[in-house]
Amino acid sequence: MYKIRGADNNEYGPITADQIHQWIRENRLNRASLAEDVASPGWRPLAEFPEFAAALGGGSSAPPAAAYVAAPFVEDPATLMERLKVPAILLVILGALGLLFTVMGPFLKATLMETMIQVFEKMNVQLPADQKAQMEAAKTAGLGLSDIFSLALGLVVNTVILVGGLKMMKLQSWGLALASAILVMLPCGSCCCFIGLPIGIWAVIQLNKPEVKSAFR
């Protein structure tokens, strides 16, 4: 079993010799790529491993010292998709819930006000007359400018979150996926901001890893 050190200085593996041969054929590894035999620790260029000499198209002699730089390494897209799957799905769920609450909010406004009034009455809490009058008025009031603005903002933000999560699952549109992860952390971007914050942080960290960013189309 072997480990590979990518151009991002991250380690990948353990992997088999067959996998390394495949990556050499795909030009994802070359003679200067750094590798380590798990059974014999110590990073060396692949050119120093006799078992890969034929695949590399040369002898087992090492390249010049100046060439000891890890070759660009691209992680398997399927592996990256699996790594991003959970945060992406959570973004989609929060975006969908956000859209649902945004659309239903204006229609539940009267019910919410009535519930609040009843709760205060059962708790024997005497509301100030002007405050109670405002709550009673809100029960029958239509959509105001602030309500329309909140509705429009919620529709746009949560649509971006949902679509960005879908794109993230497919390794498409890195910018949109990042915008989705950022918006879900904002109070206006998630129906449950205390849940959206850790999910957004998780997604941002994953999206900014070099091997992930470079895999997006």
RARAVEN-V294271 format. One record per pair of residues at least 6 apart in sequence whose ideal C-beta (glycine too) atoms are under 6 Angstrom apart, sorted by the first residue. I is the first residue (numbers start at 0). J is the second residue. Records with the same first field share a line. If there is no record, write none. Layout:
I->J ; J
This chain:
0->13 ; 37
1->12 ; 14 ; 19 ; 34 ; 36
2->10 ; 12 ; 13 ; 35
3->11 ; 12 ; 34
4->10 ; 33 ; 69
5->72
6->69 ; 71 ; 72
7->209 ; 210
13->37
20->54
22->28
23->54
27->73
28->70
29->70
30->45 ; 46 ; 55 ; 62
31->44 ; 62 ; 66 ; 68 ; 70
32->45 ; 69 ; 70
33->42 ; 69
34->45
35->42
44->61 ; 67
45->51
46->61 ; 62
47->61
49->59
52->58 ; 59
74->210
76->214
79->211 ; 214
83->167 ; 205
86->201 ; 202
87->164 ; 167 ; 168
89->198
90->160 ; 164 ; 179 ; 183
91->161 ; 164 ; 165
93->183 ; 189 ; 195
94->157 ; 160 ; 161 ; 164
95->161
96->190
97->157 ; 189 ; 190
98->157
100->190
101->153 ; 154
105->142 ; 146
109->138
112->134 ; 137 ; 138
113->138
116->134
119->126
156->182 ; 188
159->178 ; 179 ; 182
160->179 ; 182 ; 183
163->175 ; 176 ; 178 ; 179
164->179
166->172 ; 175 ; 176
167->176
170->214 ; 215
171->216
173->212 ; 215
176->206
177->206
180->199 ; 202 ; 203
182->188
183->189 ; 195 ; 199
184->195 ; 196 ; 199
186->192
189->195
205->211
